């Protein structure tokens, strides 16, 4: 399973992928062309298909996402979630976590810890998440003036 956590401007995730007998390391978070960070938890084949589809610009039909949760941290600071199917929806929260270690990570985030620290805390108590922790950052939050469109 997985732990993915975010709070602007950072998203972090463990890198453990396991089956009944084996553990591997995979990249669970990526950055989209527009700067959005995307992370996934759940059935890995569905998670990977979802990440790949978004990274490639949502070309063609969407893959089946049943069994996957995707978390998006946008350059505006907004957090969106996709849970088993399109469409993704906005969250009102300032931080979020998904995966089997989400509850532990949410508690750590609520105490002011960074997403990376929250994932590390989840790893310390959750056997289905493991090191190393991957961390990505959005470069800068656009100012209000950059988000406005001027009509001429």
C-alpha positions, 0 to 999 in steps of 0.5 A: 500500500502507500502513503501520499501527503501534501501541503503547498508547495510539497507532496511526498510519498513512500516508495514501497510496492509490495505483493504477497512475497516481494517488495519493490520501489516505485515512483508514486508522485510526478509533476504535470506539465502545468506544474501540478503534482500528482500522487497515487495510492491503491491498486498500483496498475490502476494508479500507474495508468492514471498517473501516466494518462495525466502526465501524457496530457489526458490523451485518448480514453481515460483508463479504468481507475477503480481501486485507485486514489489520485491526489493533485496539488495545483500551483494555485495551492488547491488540492484535488482528489480523484477517488475510483473514477473521474471527475476529480474534485476540489478539497477545501483542506489546506493539506491531505493524505491518501493511502493506507497510511493516510490517517497517521499522515493526516494527524502529523499534518494537523500538528504542523509537520511537513508532508515528508515528515508526515509520510516518515511518521506513517512509515514508522507505524504502518507496515505497508509503507516504507522508505525511501520517501520521495518529495516533489515541490511546486516552484512558486505559488502564482500571485493573484495578478498572475492568475487573472486574465486580462480581456482586451 
